[in-house]
């Protein structure tokens, strides 16, 4: 009886810690990691030009600052 | 975006091109750029293909999460900031600095 109670208390603790770990590693996240090849893209810009990421290869580092929506803070 | 504009000199002196990217249309981004005084190009991922490729598409909300990626001259990702970390441009600027010096030393 006592062992069963101890065991169930242990299981509850274990579940709680798993849940808290899961919560901590929840979003924000990305599927990419440092060292990955940056996926190429072609996009239209506010200066009227179209930019292709691979055009910068061997020339410049590129900072891609993704923001959520225009007219919002940050 | 304002933070990146404030640090643009730091980035550009490090031989770096800065882009802002969102799922907004080009006209919306142009208006936004004018409003906050951004001089670097804002790219329009209207079809949401790039946010999906970069793994930051938020299915529930239909747009991309905030994130910053630094890609080196070989096309390799060297630094990632996601969420709140990506609002502050200092970390990205520092990472660029390290990258430039690392490459120069080679």
Backbone of each chain as nested JSON, in Angstrom:
{
  "chains": [
    {"id": "A", "residues": [
      {"number": 1, "name": "UNK", "atoms": {"N": [0.843, -1.205, 0.0], "CA": [0.0, 0.0, 0.0], "C": [0.879, 1.256, 0.0]}},
      {"number": 2, "name": "UNK", "atoms": {"N": [1.822, 1.238, 0.958], "CA": [2.713, 2.39, 1.093], "C": [3.581, 2.561, -0.155]}},
      {"number": 3, "name": "UNK", "atoms": {"N": [4.014, 1.427, -0.642], "CA": [4.868, 1.459, -1.854], "C": [4.081, 2.009, -3.043]}},
      {"number": 4, "name": "UNK", "atoms": {"N": [2.828, 1.591, -3.152], "CA": [1.981, 2.062, -4.258], "C": [1.848, 3.573, -4.195]}},
      {"number": 5, "name": "UNK", "atoms": {"N": [1.638, 4.087, -2.945], "CA": [1.463, 5.537, -2.779], "C": [2.762, 6.281, -3.167]}},
      {"number": 6, "name": "UNK", "atoms": {"N": [3.86, 5.724, -2.708], "CA": [5.16, 6.328, -3.026], "C": [5.405, 6.345, -4.529]}},
      {"number": 7, "name": "UNK", "atoms": {"N": [5.066, 5.227, -5.118], "CA": [5.267, 5.067, -6.551], "C": [4.416, 6.063, -7.335]}},
      {"number": 8, "name": "UNK", "atoms": {"N": [3.155, 6.223, -6.909], "CA": [2.286, 7.15, -7.644], "C": [2.755, 8.588, -7.45]}},
      {"number": 9, "name": "UNK", "atoms": {"N": [3.264, 8.9, -6.259], "CA": [3.803, 10.252, -6.014], "C": [4.988, 10.497, -6.948]}},
      {"number": 10, "name": "UNK", "atoms": {"N": [5.807, 9.465, -7.1], "CA": [6.978, 9.574, -7.979], "C": [6.553, 9.822, -9.429]}},
      {"number": 11, "name": "UNK", "atoms": {"N": [5.531, 9.078, -9.857], "CA": [5.034, 9.215, -11.23], "C": [4.502, 10.629, -11.464]}},
      {"number": 12, "name": "UNK", "atoms": {"N": [3.768, 11.149, -10.471], "CA": [3.22, 12.505, -10.597], "C": [4.365, 13.515, -10.744]}},
      {"number": 13, "name": "UNK", "atoms": {"N": [5.396, 13.363, -9.925], "CA": [6.559, 14.258, -9.99], "C": [7.211, 14.202, -11.374]}},
      {"number": 14, "name": "UNK", "atoms": {"N": [7.35, 12.992, -11.85], "CA": [7.986, 12.775, -13.146], "C": [7.196, 13.466, -14.252]}},
      {"number": 15, "name": "UNK", "atoms": {"N": [5.875, 13.292, -14.211], "CA": [5.014, 13.904, -15.23], "C": [5.092, 15.424, -15.176]}},
      {"number": 16, "name": "UNK", "atoms": {"N": [5.126, 15.95, -13.937], "CA": [5.205, 17.401, -13.771], "C": [6.492, 17.943, -14.374]}},
      {"number": 17, "name": "UNK", "atoms": {"N": [7.603, 17.247, -14.112], "CA": [8.875, 17.755, -14.626], "C": [8.937, 17.651, -16.145]}},
      {"number": 18, "name": "UNK", "atoms": {"N": [8.359, 16.592, -16.691], "CA": [8.312, 16.465, -18.155], "C": [7.493, 17.616, -18.739]}},
      {"number": 19, "name": "UNK", "atoms": {"N": [6.348, 17.887, -18.102], "CA": [5.469, 18.958, -18.587], "C": [6.189, 20.308, -18.553]}},
      {"number": 20, "name": "UNK", "atoms": {"N": [6.937, 20.554, -17.47], "CA": [7.607, 21.854, -17.371], "C": [8.735, 21.981, -18.39]}},
      {"number": 21, "name": "UNK", "atoms": {"N": [9.417, 20.879, -18.663], "CA": [10.469, 20.905, -19.687], "C": [9.846, 21.187, -21.056]}},
      {"number": 22, "name": "UNK", "atoms": {"N": [8.725, 20.524, -21.316], "CA": [8.038, 20.705, -22.596], "C": [7.619, 22.156, -22.771]}},
      {"number": 23, "name": "UNK", "atoms": {"N": [7.17, 22.763, -21.671], "CA": [6.726, 24.143, -21.734], "C": [7.896, 25.088, -22.028]}},
      {"number": 24, "name": "UNK", "atoms": {"N": [9.024, 24.79, -21.392], "CA": [10.195, 25.646, -21.596], "C": [10.716, 25.603, -23.024]}},
      {"number": 25, "name": "UNK", "atoms": {"N": [10.638, 24.428, -23.63], "CA": [11.183, 24.309, -24.974], "C": [10.129, 24.57, -26.052]}},
      {"number": 26, "name": "UNK", "atoms": {"N": [8.95, 24.991, -25.635], "CA": [7.885, 25.342, -26.585], "C": [8.308, 26.572, -27.378]}},
      {"number": 27, "name": "UNK", "atoms": {"N": [7.475, 27.053, -28.34], "CA": [7.871, 28.189, -29.152], "C": [8.318, 29.378, -28.319]}},
      {"number": 28, "name": "UNK", "atoms": {"N": [9.077, 30.317, -28.818], "CA": [9.512, 30.446, -30.197], "C": [10.65, 29.51, -30.578]}},
      {"number": 29, "name": "UNK", "atoms": {"N": [10.603, 29.015, -31.798], "CA": [11.683, 28.158, -32.274], "C": [11.729, 28.192, -33.799]}},
      {"number": 30, "name": "UNK", "atoms": {"N": [12.764, 27.605, -34.327], "CA": [12.89, 27.479, -35.774], "C": [13.405, 26.08, -36.063]}},
      {"number": 31, "name": "UNK", "atoms": {"N": [13.152, 25.584, -37.251], "CA": [13.624, 24.249, -37.588], "C": [15.081, 24.274, -38.053]}},
      {"number": 32, "name": "UNK", "atoms": {"N": [15.608, 25.491, -38.273], "CA": [16.992, 25.606, -38.736], "C": [17.942, 25.766, -37.56]}},
      {"number": 33, "name": "UNK", "atoms": {"N": [19.207, 25.431, -37.787], "CA": [20.208, 25.638, -36.745], "C": [21.494, 26.215, -37.339]}},
      {"number": 34, "name": "UNK", "atoms": {"N": [22.336, 26.756, -36.461], "CA": [23.609, 27.317, -36.912], "C": [24.404, 26.226, -37.619]}},
      {"number": 35, "name": "UNK", "atoms": {"N": [24.949, 26.561, -38.779], "CA": [25.712, 25.592, -39.562], "C": [24.916, 25.06, -40.756]}},
      {"number": 36, "name": "UNK", "atoms": {"N": [23.592, 25.291, -40.723], "CA": [22.757, 24.866, -41.855], "C": [22.954, 25.818, -43.035]}},
      {"number": 37, "name": "UNK", "atoms": {"N": [22.703, 25.308, -44.226], "CA": [22.708, 26.167, -45.41], "C": [21.426, 26.992, -45.37]}},
      {"number": 38, "name": "UNK", "atoms": {"N": [21.551, 28.313, -45.544], "CA": [20.371, 29.178, -45.519], "C": [19.522, 28.919, -46.763]}},
      {"number": 39, "name": "UNK", "atoms": {"N": [18.231, 28.62, -46.588], "CA": [17.384, 28.391, -47.766], "C": [17.364, 29.628, -48.675]}},
      {"number": 40, "name": "UNK", "atoms": {"N": [17.526, 29.407, -49.952], "CA": [17.566, 30.532, -50.894], "C": [16.153, 31.114, -51.07]}},
      {"number": 41, "name": "UNK", "atoms": {"N": [16.1, 32.377, -51.453], "CA": [14.795, 32.991, -51.712], "C": [14.94, 34.104, -52.73]}},
      {"number": 42, "name": "UNK", "atoms": {"N": [13.844, 34.469, -53.328], "CA": [13.761, 35.641, -54.189], "C": [12.548, 36.426, -53.718]}},
      {"number": 43, "name": "UNK", "atoms": {"N": [12.768, 37.68, -53.316], "CA": [11.633, 38.47, -52.819], "C": [11.696, 39.899, -53.326]}},
      {"number": 44, "name": "UNK", "atoms": {"N": [10.532, 40.499, -53.456], "CA": [10.447, 41.896, -53.871], "C": [10.631, 42.798, -52.65]}},
      {"number": 45, "name": "UNK", "atoms": {"N": [11.308, 43.92, -52.883], "CA": [11.629, 44.811, -51.759], "C": [10.994, 46.182, -51.915]}},
      {"number": 46, "name": "UNK", "atoms": {"N": [11.069, 46.934, -50.824], "CA": [10.487, 48.28, -50.788], "C": [11.228, 49.261, -51.701]}},
      {"number": 47, "name": "UNK", "atoms": {"N": [12.471, 48.926, -52.1], "CA": [13.21, 49.832, -52.988], "C": [12.928, 49.532, -54.467]}},
      {"number": 48, "name": "UNK", "atoms": {"N": [11.97, 48.65, -54.732], "CA": [11.574, 48.345, -56.106], "C": [12.39, 47.222, -56.736]}},
      {"number": 49, "name": "UNK", "atoms": {"N": [13.448, 46.775, -56.033], "CA": [14.29, 45.7, -56.576], "C": [13.793, 44.336, -56.111]}},
      {"number": 50, "name": "UNK", "atoms": {"N": [14.296, 43.311, -56.785], "CA": [14.036, 41.945, -56.352], "C": [15.363, 41.369, -55.881]}},
      {"number": 51, "name": "UNK", "atoms": {"N": [15.368, 40.82, -54.681], "CA": [16.614, 40.301, -54.106], "C": [16.601, 38.783, -54.023]}},
      {"number": 52, "name": "UNK", "atoms": {"N": [17.771, 38.218, -54.361], "CA": [17.951, 36.774, -54.282], "C": [19.092, 36.53, -53.293]}},
      {"number": 53, "name": "UNK", "atoms": {"N": [18.865, 35.699, -52.308], "CA": [19.888, 35.48, -51.278], "C": [21.202, 34.983, -51.876]}},
      {"number": 54, "name": "UNK", "atoms": {"N": [21.121, 34.048, -52.814], "CA": [22.352, 33.451, -53.36], "C": [23.202, 34.452, -54.15]}},
      {"number": 55, "name": "UNK", "atoms": {"N": [22.624, 35.608, -54.519], "CA": [23.405, 36.646, -55.2], "C": [24.479, 37.247, -54.289]}},
      {"number": 56, "name": "UNK", "atoms": {"N": [24.321, 37.083, -52.977], "CA": [25.267, 37.67, -52.024], "C": [26.411, 36.709, -51.687]}},
      {"number": 57, "name": "UNK", "atoms": {"N": [26.321, 35.506, -52.19], "CA": [27.326, 34.482, -51.907], "C": [28.701, 34.954, -52.374]}},
      {"number": 58, "name": "UNK", "atoms": {"N": [29.673, 34.873, -51.485], "CA": [31.032, 35.299, -51.812], "C": [31.222, 36.802, -51.781]}},
      {"number": 59, "name": "UNK", "atoms": {"N": [30.15, 37.567, -51.489], "CA": [30.251, 39.02, -51.482], "C": [30.015, 39.64, -50.112]}},
      {"number": 60, "name": "UNK", "atoms": {"N": [28.882, 39.332, -49.518], "CA": [28.502, 39.976, -48.258], "C": [27.85, 38.997, -47.301]}},
      {"number": 61, "name": "UNK", "atoms": {"N": [27.962, 39.311, -45.99], "CA": [27.14, 38.605, -45.004], "C": [25.739, 39.194, -45.129]}},
      {"number": 62, "name": "UNK", "atoms": {"N": [24.733, 38.431, -44.796], "CA": [23.368, 38.933, -44.894], "C": [22.641, 38.746, -43.56]}},
      {"number": 63, "name": "UNK", "atoms": {"N": [22.025, 39.825, -43.079], "CA": [21.201, 39.749, -41.872], "C": [19.744, 39.701, -42.31]}},
      {"number": 64, "name": "UNK", "atoms": {"N": [19.054, 38.644, -41.931], "CA": [17.632, 38.508, -42.258], "C": [16.841, 38.743, -40.975]}},
      {"number": 65, "name": "UNK", "atoms": {"N": [16.252, 39.929, -40.869], "CA": [15.493, 40.267, -39.664], "C": [14.005, 40.092, -39.955]}},
      {"number": 66, "name": "UNK", "atoms": {"N": [13.478, 38.938, -39.58], "CA": [12.054, 38.682, -39.786], "C": [11.267, 39.399, -38.701]}},
      {"number": 67, "name": "UNK", "atoms": {"N": [10.284, 40.205, -39.103], "CA": [9.401, 40.836, -38.119], "C": [7.984, 40.359, -38.375]}},
      {"number": 68, "name": "UNK", "atoms": {"N": [7.174, 40.461, -37.351], "CA": [5.853, 39.819, -37.422], "C": [4.946, 40.494, -38.438]}},
      {"number": 69, "name": "UNK", "atoms": {"N": [4.665, 41.761, -38.254], "CA": [3.805, 42.485, -39.181], "C": [4.231, 43.946, -39.232]}},
      {"number": 70, "name": "UNK", "atoms": {"N": [4.003, 44.589, -40.379], "CA": [4.274, 46.009, -40.494], "C": [3.35, 46.772, -39.538]}},
      {"number": 71, "name": "UNK", "atoms": {"N": [3.76, 47.94, -39.172], "CA": [2.99, 48.827, -38.288], "C": [2.838, 48.292, -36.873]}},
      {"number": 72, "name": "UNK", "atoms": {"N": [3.711, 47.351, -36.504], "CA": [3.729, 46.904, -35.117], "C": [5.082, 47.268, -34.533]}},
      {"number": 73, "name": "UNK", "atoms": {"N": [5.211, 47.243, -33.236], "CA": [6.428, 47.694, -32.564], "C": [7.603, 46.767, -32.753]}},
      {"number": 74, "name": "UNK", "atoms": {"N": [8.751, 47.2, -32.269], "CA": [9.955, 46.361, -32.262], "C": [10.834, 46.534, -33.462]}}
    ]},
    {"id": "B", "residues": [
      {"number": 1, "name": "UNK", "atoms": {"N": [12.334, 46.663, -35.879], "CA": [12.965, 47.219, -37.081], "C": [13.718, 48.508, -36.763]}},
      {"number": 2, "name": "UNK", "atoms": {"N": [13.165, 49.279, -35.824], "CA": [13.827, 50.535, -35.457], "C": [15.205, 50.267, -34.879]}},
      {"number": 3, "name": "UNK", "atoms": {"N": [15.313, 49.187, -34.113], "CA": [16.594, 48.844, -33.497], "C": [17.641, 48.549, -34.565]}},
      {"number": 4, "name": "UNK", "atoms": {"N": [17.228, 47.894, -35.624], "CA": [18.17, 47.569, -36.694], "C": [18.582, 48.821, -37.441]}},
      {"number": 5, "name": "UNK", "atoms": {"N": [17.613, 49.737, -37.6], "CA": [17.943, 50.993, -38.271], "C": [18.985, 51.76, -37.461]}},
      {"number": 6, "name": "UNK", "atoms": {"N": [18.807, 51.767, -36.135], "CA": [19.735, 52.485, -35.269], "C": [21.144, 51.905, -35.365]}},
      {"number": 7, "name": "UNK", "atoms": {"N": [21.239, 50.615, -35.623], "CA": [22.538, 49.94, -35.672], "C": [23.048, 49.704, -37.086]}},
      {"number": 8, "name": "UNK", "atoms": {"N": [22.37, 50.287, -38.059], "CA": [22.687, 49.999, -39.46], "C": [24.155, 50.281, -39.801]}},
      {"number": 9, "name": "UNK", "atoms": {"N": [24.708, 51.338, -39.229], "CA": [26.109, 51.685, -39.5], "C": [27.039, 50.559, -39.065]}},
      {"number": 10, "name": "UNK", "atoms": {"N": [26.731, 49.981, -37.899], "CA": [27.555, 48.887, -37.372], "C": [27.531, 47.705, -38.331]}},
      {"number": 11, "name": "UNK", "atoms": {"N": [26.332, 47.392, -38.828], "CA": [26.191, 46.266, -39.739], "C": [26.915, 46.534, -41.057]}},
      {"number": 12, "name": "UNK", "atoms": {"N": [26.676, 47.727, -41.599], "CA": [27.239, 48.024, -42.917], "C": [28.755, 48.121, -42.896]}},
      {"number": 13, "name": "UNK", "atoms": {"N": [29.306, 48.584, -41.777], "CA": [30.757, 48.649, -41.701], "C": [31.352, 47.246, -41.658]}},
      {"number": 14, "name": "UNK", "atoms": {"N": [30.523, 46.281, -41.333], "CA": [30.996, 44.898, -41.303], "C": [30.705, 44.163, -42.609]}},
      {"number": 15, "name": "UNK", "atoms": {"N": [30.554, 44.922, -43.688], "CA": [30.384, 44.305, -44.989], "C": [29.149, 43.41, -45.021]}},
      {"number": 16, "name": "UNK", "atoms": {"N": [28.064, 43.965, -44.52], "CA": [26.86, 43.166, -44.324], "C": [25.641, 43.844, -44.92]}},
      {"number": 17, "name": "UNK", "atoms": {"N": [24.808, 43.076, -45.558], "CA": [23.544, 43.584, -46.076], "C": [22.432, 43.226, -45.089]}},
      {"number": 18, "name": "UNK", "atoms": {"N": [21.648, 44.233, -44.684], "CA": [20.531, 43.985, -43.775], "C": [19.214, 44.009, -44.549]}},
      {"number": 19, "name": "UNK", "atoms": {"N": [18.373, 43.013, -44.287], "CA": [17.025, 42.987, -44.843], "C": [16.02, 42.802, -43.714]}},
      {"number": 20, "name": "UNK", "atoms": {"N": [14.91, 43.513, -43.807], "CA": [13.766, 43.221, -42.956], "C": [12.829, 42.361, -43.784]}},
      {"number": 21, "name": "UNK", "atoms": {"N": [12.196, 41.381, -43.177], "CA": [11.313, 40.49, -43.932], "C": [10.003, 40.286, -43.173]}},
      {"number": 22, "name": "UNK", "atoms": {"N": [8.887, 40.411, -43.892], "CA": [7.606, 40.066, -43.284], "C": [6.67, 39.554, -44.373]}},
      {"number": 23, "name": "UNK", "atoms": {"N": [5.502, 39.12, -43.957], "CA": [4.543, 38.587, -44.928], "C": [3.63, 39.692, -45.473]}},
      {"number": 24, "name": "UNK", "atoms": {"N": [3.953, 40.939, -45.162], "CA": [3.16, 42.061, -45.663], "C": [3.411, 42.266, -47.157]}},
      {"number": 25, "name": "UNK", "atoms": {"N": [2.501, 42.968, -47.816], "CA": [2.673, 43.277, -49.233], "C": [3.728, 44.367, -49.39]}},
      {"number": 26, "name": "UNK", "atoms": {"N": [4.262, 44.522, -50.598], "CA": [5.273, 45.557, -50.847], "C": [4.731, 46.962, -50.518]}},
      {"number": 27, "name": "UNK", "atoms": {"N": [3.512, 47.323, -50.961], "CA": [3.007, 48.658, -50.611], "C": [2.888, 48.887, -49.095]}},
      {"number": 28, "name": "UNK", "atoms": {"N": [2.441, 47.859, -48.365], "CA": [2.315, 47.991, -46.905], "C": [3.687, 48.191, -46.279]}},
      {"number": 29, "name": "UNK", "atoms": {"N": [4.669, 47.417, -46.753], "CA": [6.034, 47.546, -46.225], "C": [6.628, 48.907, -46.556]}},
      {"number": 30, "name": "UNK", "atoms": {"N": [6.34, 49.416, -47.752], "CA": [6.871, 50.725, -48.153], "C": [6.343, 51.804, -47.219]}},
      {"number": 31, "name": "UNK", "atoms": {"N": [5.071, 51.729, -46.916], "CA": [4.444, 52.706, -46.026], "C": [5.046, 52.594, -44.623]}},
      {"number": 32, "name": "UNK", "atoms": {"N": [5.233, 51.369, -44.188], "CA": [5.82, 51.098, -42.868], "C": [7.244, 51.657, -42.791]}},
      {"number": 33, "name": "UNK", "atoms": {"N": [8.019, 51.409, -43.859], "CA": [9.412, 51.881, -43.911], "C": [9.459, 53.411, -43.817]}},
      {"number": 34, "name": "UNK", "atoms": {"N": [8.534, 54.049, -44.541], "CA": [8.476, 55.507, -44.534], "C": [8.142, 56.012, -43.133]}},
      {"number": 35, "name": "UNK", "atoms": {"N": [7.174, 55.342, -42.531], "CA": [6.688, 55.761, -41.215], "C": [7.771, 55.69, -40.141]}},
      {"number": 36, "name": "UNK", "atoms": {"N": [8.569, 54.624, -40.147], "CA": [9.567, 54.482, -39.08], "C": [10.975, 54.874, -39.539]}},
      {"number": 37, "name": "UNK", "atoms": {"N": [11.101, 55.31, -40.794], "CA": [12.39, 55.81, -41.263], "C": [13.451, 54.75, -41.474]}},
      {"number": 38, "name": "UNK", "atoms": {"N": [13.046, 53.596, -41.982], "CA": [14.008, 52.519, -42.243], "C": [14.629, 52.734, -43.63]}},
      {"number": 39, "name": "UNK", "atoms": {"N": [15.956, 52.635, -43.717], "CA": [16.609, 52.851, -45.014], "C": [17.034, 51.556, -45.699]}},
      {"number": 40, "name": "UNK", "atoms": {"N": [17.081, 50.45, -44.939], "CA": [17.433, 49.181, -45.601], "C": [16.175, 48.57, -46.213]}},
      {"number": 41, "name": "UNK", "atoms": {"N": [16.337, 47.708, -47.225], "CA": [15.157, 47.165, -47.915], "C": [14.33, 46.229, -47.026]}},
      {"number": 42, "name": "UNK", "atoms": {"N": [13.021, 46.353, -47.141], "CA": [12.114, 45.41, -46.48], "C": [11.594, 44.471, -47.561]}},
      {"number": 43, "name": "UNK", "atoms": {"N": [11.744, 43.176, -47.348], "CA": [11.327, 42.185, -48.338], "C": [9.939, 41.657, -48.017]}},
      {"number": 44, "name": "UNK", "atoms": {"N": [9.21, 41.366, -49.077], "CA": [7.834, 40.917, -48.914], "C": [7.693, 39.425, -49.208]}},
      {"number": 45, "name": "UNK", "atoms": {"N": [7.403, 38.661, -48.166], "CA": [7.179, 37.21, -48.317], "C": [5.673, 36.965, -48.327]}},
      {"number": 46, "name": "UNK", "atoms": {"N": [5.04, 37.559, -49.328], "CA": [3.579, 37.566, -49.391], "C": [2.99, 36.155, -49.461]}},
      {"number": 47, "name": "UNK", "atoms": {"N": [3.715, 35.258, -50.121], "CA": [3.202, 33.884, -50.274], "C": [3.57, 32.989, -49.09]}},
      {"number": 48, "name": "UNK", "atoms": {"N": [4.293, 33.532, -48.155], "CA": [4.671, 32.824, -46.922], "C": [5.555, 31.596, -47.181]}},
      {"number": 49, "name": "UNK", "atoms": {"N": [6.255, 31.586, -48.291], "CA": [7.115, 30.429, -48.577], "C": [8.428, 30.528, -47.804]}},
      {"number": 50, "name": "UNK", "atoms": {"N": [8.949, 31.755, -47.651], "CA": [10.241, 31.926, -46.989], "C": [10.115, 31.674, -45.483]}},
      {"number": 51, "name": "UNK", "atoms": {"N": [9.059, 32.2, -44.86], "CA": [8.88, 31.943, -43.418], "C": [8.726, 30.441, -43.15]}},
      {"number": 52, "name": "UNK", "atoms": {"N": [8.137, 29.738, -44.114], "CA": [7.997, 28.279, -43.96], "C": [9.356, 27.593, -44.128]}},
      {"number": 53, "name": "UNK", "atoms": {"N": [10.13, 28.038, -45.151], "CA": [11.47, 27.469, -45.37], "C": [12.366, 27.677, -44.144]}},
      {"number": 54, "name": "UNK", "atoms": {"N": [12.195, 28.805, -43.479], "CA": [13.035, 29.121, -42.323], "C": [12.438, 28.591, -41.012]}},
      {"number": 55, "name": "UNK", "atoms": {"N": [11.313, 27.892, -41.142], "CA": [10.734, 27.228, -39.971], "C": [10.185, 28.163, -38.923]}},
      {"number": 56, "name": "UNK", "atoms": {"N": [9.742, 29.345, -39.33], "CA": [9.221, 30.283, -38.331], "C": [7.774, 30.683, -38.629]}},
      {"number": 57, "name": "UNK", "atoms": {"N": [7.122, 29.914, -39.508], "CA": [5.727, 30.226, -39.837], "C": [4.818, 29.813, -38.683]}},
      {"number": 58, "name": "UNK", "atoms": {"N": [3.984, 30.739, -38.264], "CA": [3.039, 30.463, -37.183], "C": [1.689, 30.093, -37.818]}},
      {"number": 59, "name": "UNK", "atoms": {"N": [1.414, 28.792, -37.841], "CA": [0.2, 28.287, -38.507], "C": [-1.063, 28.942, -37.96]}},
      {"number": 60, "name": "UNK", "atoms": {"N": [-1.12, 29.067, -36.631], "CA": [-2.332, 29.6, -35.991], "C": [-2.625, 31.032, -36.419]}},
      {"number": 61, "name": "UNK", "atoms": {"N": [-1.569, 31.832, -36.467], "CA": [-1.774, 33.255, -36.738], "C": [-1.638, 33.616, -38.217]}},
      {"number": 62, "name": "UNK", "atoms": {"N": [-0.995, 32.74, -38.993], "CA": [-0.885, 32.974, -40.424], "C": [0.242, 33.885, -40.841]}},
      {"number": 63, "name": "UNK", "atoms": {"N": [1.157, 34.194, -39.916], "CA": [2.33, 34.964, -40.306], "C": [3.57, 34.435, -39.596]}},
      {"number": 64, "name": "UNK", "atoms": {"N": [4.71, 35.022, -39.898], "CA": [5.963, 34.509, -39.359], "C": [6.24, 35.009, -37.951]}},
      {"number": 65, "name": "UNK", "atoms": {"N": [6.95, 34.199, -37.156], "CA": [7.409, 34.662, -35.848], "C": [8.609, 35.57, -36.026]}},
      {"number": 66, "name": "UNK", "atoms": {"N": [8.921, 36.33, -34.983], "CA": [10.084, 37.197, -35.047], "C": [11.357, 36.363, -34.925]}},
      {"number": 67, "name": "UNK", "atoms": {"N": [12.29, 36.609, -35.825], "CA": [13.554, 35.874, -35.777], "C": [14.601, 36.618, -36.585]}},
      {"number": 68, "name": "UNK", "atoms": {"N": [15.86, 36.44, -36.214], "CA": [16.945, 37.02, -36.988], "C": [17.943, 35.926, -37.342]}},
      {"number": 69, "name": "UNK", "atoms": {"N": [18.291, 35.848, -38.606], "CA": [19.28, 34.878, -39.078], "C": [20.451, 35.652, -39.668]}},
      {"number": 70, "name": "UNK", "atoms": {"N": [21.657, 35.241, -39.357], "CA": [22.821, 35.84, -40.008], "C": [23.463, 34.785, -40.895]}},
      {"number": 71, "name": "UNK", "atoms": {"N": [23.553, 35.136, -42.175], "CA": [24.079, 34.207, -43.172], "C": [25.453, 34.714, -43.603]}},
      {"number": 72, "name": "UNK", "atoms": {"N": [26.45, 33.862, -43.576], "CA": [27.801, 34.31, -43.961], "C": [27.975, 34.284, -45.482]}},
      {"number": 73, "name": "UNK", "atoms": {"N": [29.18, 34.645, -45.924], "CA": [29.419, 34.758, -47.37], "C": [29.374, 33.419, -48.097]}},
      {"number": 74, "name": "UNK", "atoms": {"N": [29.417, 32.328, -47.319], "CA": [29.305, 31.002, -47.945], "C": [27.857, 30.509, -47.976]}},
      {"number": 75, "name": "UNK", "atoms": {"N": [26.932, 31.352, -47.492], "CA": [25.524, 30.956, -47.498], "C": [25.144, 30.079, -46.318]}},
      {"number": 76, "name": "UNK", "atoms": {"N": [26.008, 30.058, -45.29], "CA": [25.758, 29.228, -44.108], "C": [25.223, 30.098, -42.958]}},
      {"number": 77, "name": "UNK", "atoms": {"N": [24.23, 29.588, -42.237], "CA": [23.68, 30.322, -41.092], "C": [24.689, 30.299, -39.94]}},
      {"number": 78, "name": "UNK", "atoms": {"N": [25.051, 31.495, -39.465], "CA": [26.055, 31.587, -38.404], "C": [25.489, 32.042, -37.071]}},
      {"number": 79, "name": "UNK", "atoms": {"N": [24.284, 32.58, -37.095], "CA": [23.699, 33.09, -35.846], "C": [22.183, 33.105, -35.975]}},
      {"number": 80, "name": "UNK", "atoms": {"N": [21.485, 32.709, -34.922], "CA": [20.018, 32.746, -34.924], "C": [19.522, 33.36, -33.617]}},
      {"number": 81, "name": "UNK", "atoms": {"N": [18.651, 34.334, -33.721], "CA": [17.917, 34.857, -32.56], "C": [16.446, 34.629, -32.848]}},
      {"number": 82, "name": "UNK", "atoms": {"N": [15.723, 34.056, -31.893], "CA": [14.292, 33.831, -32.116], "C": [13.49, 34.475, -30.988]}},
      {"number": 83, "name": "UNK", "atoms": {"N": [12.309, 34.975, -31.316], "CA": [11.422, 35.559, -30.318], "C": [11.953, 36.868, -29.769]}},
      {"number": 84, "name": "UNK", "atoms": {"N": [11.842, 37.035, -28.461], "CA": [12.209, 38.311, -27.828], "C": [13.665, 38.691, -28.095]}},
      {"number": 85, "name": "UNK", "atoms": {"N": [14.544, 37.697, -28.145], "CA": [15.971, 37.956, -28.374], "C": [16.208, 38.704, -29.681]}},
      {"number": 86, "name": "UNK", "atoms": {"N": [15.309, 38.478, -30.653], "CA": [15.52, 39.037, -31.986], "C": [15.14, 40.516, -32.071]}},
      {"number": 87, "name": "UNK", "atoms": {"N": [14.48, 41.041, -31.04], "CA": [14.081, 42.454, -31.069], "C": [15.305, 43.348, -30.916]}},
      {"number": 88, "name": "UNK", "atoms": {"N": [16.226, 42.923, -30.06], "CA": [17.437, 43.696, -29.81], "C": [18.467, 43.387, -30.898]}},
      {"number": 89, "name": "UNK", "atoms": {"N": [18.89, 44.419, -31.617], "CA": [19.823, 44.204, -32.729], "C": [21.268, 44.053, -32.265]}},
      {"number": 90, "name": "UNK", "atoms": {"N": [21.523, 44.339, -30.995], "CA": [22.901, 44.313, -30.501], "C": [23.545, 42.943, -30.652]}},
      {"number": 91, "name": "UNK", "atoms": {"N": [22.76, 41.916, -30.285], "CA": [23.31, 40.552, -30.364], "C": [23.68, 40.202, -31.801]}},
      {"number": 92, "name": "UNK", "atoms": {"N": [22.807, 40.576, -32.734], "CA": [23.059, 40.293, -34.144], "C": [24.276, 41.083, -34.643]}},
      {"number": 93, "name": "UNK", "atoms": {"N": [24.37, 42.344, -34.205], "CA": [25.495, 43.184, -34.615], "C": [26.809, 42.602, -34.095]}},
      {"number": 94, "name": "UNK", "atoms": {"N": [26.792, 42.16, -32.85], "CA": [27.985, 41.552, -32.256], "C": [28.381, 40.288, -33.015]}},
      {"number": 95, "name": "UNK", "atoms": {"N": [27.374, 39.494, -33.359], "CA": [27.635, 38.251, -34.091], "C": [28.256, 38.547, -35.453]}},
      {"number": 96, "name": "UNK", "atoms": {"N": [27.801, 39.614, -36.094], "CA": [28.355, 40.021, -37.39], "C": [29.811, 40.427, -37.247]}},
      {"number": 97, "name": "UNK", "atoms": {"N": [30.055, 41.15, -36.183], "CA": [31.4, 41.613, -35.886], "C": [32.359, 40.439, -35.731]}},
      {"number": 98, "name": "UNK", "atoms": {"N": [31.93, 39.463, -34.956], "CA": [32.73, 38.253, -34.72], "C": [32.994, 37.547, -36.05]}},
      {"number": 99, "name": "UNK", "atoms": {"N": [31.962, 37.473, -36.852], "CA": [32.029, 36.799, -38.154], "C": [33.061, 37.467, -39.067]}},
      {"number": 100, "name": "UNK", "atoms": {"N": [33.0, 38.787, -39.122], "CA": [33.915, 39.537, -39.983], "C": [35.358, 39.329, -39.547]}},
      {"number": 101, "name": "UNK", "atoms": {"N": [35.569, 39.381, -38.229], "CA": [36.938, 39.213, -37.738], "C": [37.438, 37.791, -37.916]}},
      {"number": 102, "name": "UNK", "atoms": {"N": [36.524, 36.85, -37.767], "CA": [36.887, 35.443, -37.935], "C": [37.332, 35.194, -39.383]}},
      {"number": 103, "name": "UNK", "atoms": {"N": [36.555, 35.757, -40.294], "CA": [36.864, 35.556, -41.715], "C": [38.179, 36.235, -42.078]}},
      {"number": 104, "name": "UNK", "atoms": {"N": [38.396, 37.407, -41.474], "CA": [39.606, 38.166, -41.779], "C": [40.845, 37.432, -41.284]}},
      {"number": 105, "name": "UNK", "atoms": {"N": [40.693, 36.713, -40.179], "CA": [41.827, 36.019, -39.583], "C": [42.228, 34.78, -40.382]}},
      {"number": 106, "name": "UNK", "atoms": {"N": [41.319, 34.274, -41.153], "CA": [41.591, 33.029, -41.887], "C": [42.558, 33.215, -43.044]}}
    ]}
  ]
}
